Amino acid sequence: MRKLLAITMMVGALSTGAAMAQTGAPAATPAAPAKKVAAPAKKAQAPRTPESLACSKEADAQNLKGKPRKTFRAKCLKAAKAKAKAATKS
């Protein structure tokens, strides 16, 4: 049984060496000139409204970051839009 195990291990070790051997380099093909790829255009940002800027300043004054800042700004902008809408109805 030990002989069989030893022979199997030797055959395995010898066969992996052949499998791991490096092959020759592939035939050289003429390189095509590199094409310049244009950088993807950035999405144009809409100009920020005065209400948005005011809400951002208020959030900065309160040192809000992350999700609390996002929710604060959403409520602030919603209130600003409602106030503007009420002003136009009057």
RAWODA-V90270 format. One record per pair of residues at least 24 apart in sequence whose ideal C-beta (glycine too) atoms are under 10 Angstrom apart, sorted by the first residue. I is the first residue (numbers start at 1). J is the second residue. Records with the same first field share a line. If there is no record, write none. Layout:
I = J ; J
//
This chain:
49 = 77 ; 80 ; 81 ; 84
50 = 80
51 = 76 ; 77 ; 79 ; 80 ; 81 ; 83 ; 84
52 = 76 ; 77 ; 80
54 = 80
55 = 79 ; 80
//
